[in-house]
Amino acid sequence: MADPLSSPSKGGVRIRAITGRSILRLKSWLPKNDAAVTVAGIELPAGIGAASPGELRALCTGPSDWLLVSRSRLLGSVRGRIGTEAASQGLAVADLSAGLAVLEISGAAAQAVLAKSCGLDFDPRNFSYPQCARTRLAQLAVVIDIHDSEDGVDLYVARSYDSWLNDWLTDSNL
């Protein structure tokens, strides 16, 4: 669901706040082994920056650290099942749904706007669908998720910085 205060498209880039996402952080402090970890029918990607495609996505943001992202709110029973599956594999689960805001950046120049204040190389040969990165953007800690092959990028940022980042992106798009 888009926020009614979305930024209008300028310079070929559209910025909009997304609500209604479920975001779970999965973290393991167990020694790394080569066994695949599966939660909610998704094999968690092993490589940092890798992401699984689909409605329920797993983003590998660090060693033994993932964000499990759903485009819709997960029901309590599904969250419970994920928690049980995760615990049985040595993972801790934290619900970040209320703590992280999501901004969607789309359009042909979206990655050029992001590159103005981020150290990532946004060349499609180096960073493309389905990939993610935990980085700094405009001095803020964010997770960048390239969620489709059509220039769609989601930014996960602490909710308290949502408006500031939206304004920064709008200003840098002029």
Secondary structure as GFF3:
##gff-version 3
##sequence-region A 1 174
A	DSSP	beta_strand	7	10	.	.	.	ID=ss1
A	DSSP	beta_strand	13	18	.	.	.	ID=ss2
A	DSSP	beta_strand	22	28	.	.	.	ID=ss3
A	DSSP	beta_strand	38	39	.	.	.	ID=ss4
A	DSSP	beta_strand	42	43	.	.	.	ID=ss5
A	DSSP	beta_strand	56	62	.	.	.	ID=ss6
A	DSSP	beta_strand	65	70	.	.	.	ID=ss7
A	DSSP	alpha_helix	76	88	.	.	.	ID=ss8
A	DSSP	beta_strand	91	95	.	.	.	ID=ss9
A	DSSP	beta_strand	100	106	.	.	.	ID=ss10
A	DSSP	alpha_helix	110	115	.	.	.	ID=ss11
A	DSSP	beta_strand	132	137	.	.	.	ID=ss12
A	DSSP	beta_strand	140	146	.	.	.	ID=ss13
A	DSSP	beta_strand	153	158	.	.	.	ID=ss14
A	DSSP	three_ten_helix	159	161	.	.	.	ID=ss15
A	DSSP	alpha_helix	162	172	.	.	.	ID=ss16
###
